[in-house]
């Protein structure tokens, strides 16, 4: 599971920016990208992280992955305090971002193998995990192709397999279906369901409410770097008098 409490992240403002009309999140020489964000996701749950562009979702997810160090608050991964034991916590986390790196000149299998080895996997155990992921993500037919020759959807599946090779207890996915066609998005959504059914805690950001309805147990909404809602999908729908989109927009007012 993962638990986030009063998370915050500030960035220094360039001098030129300080002289312009201030953003509400600016405070003197500091930009508050995230402040007072809290939510949790238990094993076997899917949490949808929602919010408009620039709300702080990606910054939040990058802190959960240890790619960014929080300015304040706490993150607990399977009982491990991330701020105290980030290396140990990282072993339990798989993180997919829009810039997740793949090596273009290596094949799909070689890319997954490389990241598996980075997590200490070797030999038959590694190959078995790769074969299972290739099948789960419907990639067996092009596992030997170089990544640079693949479509965007194929690359995204390969990136997800790279993220999941070490069987993380928590999967953090930043807009995993963006830019995918219907078939590619369907494969990714089926994979998220499979992770959920295997007991993984899955946190993913999206702008697509049909994905929230299809996958999520619970929802957290961020607006201007601050939590404005955390609850079940049904509770969010109730805010909109039966309509999920209306409930979402009501939280942003």
Buried (B, 14 or more C-beta within 10 A) or exposed (E): BBBBEEBBBBEEBEEEEBEEEEEEBBEEEBBBBBBBBBBBBEBBBBBBBBBBEBBBBBBBBBBBBBBBEBBEBBBBBBEBEBBEEBEEBBBBBBBBBEEBEBEEEBBBBBBBBBBBEEBEBEEEEBBEBBEBBBEBBBBBEBBEBBBEEBEEBBBBBBBBBBBBBBBBBBBBBBBBBBEBEEEBBEBBBBBBBEBBEEEBBBBBBBBBBEBBEEBBBBBBBBBBBBBBBBBEBEEBBBBBEEBBEEBBEBBBE
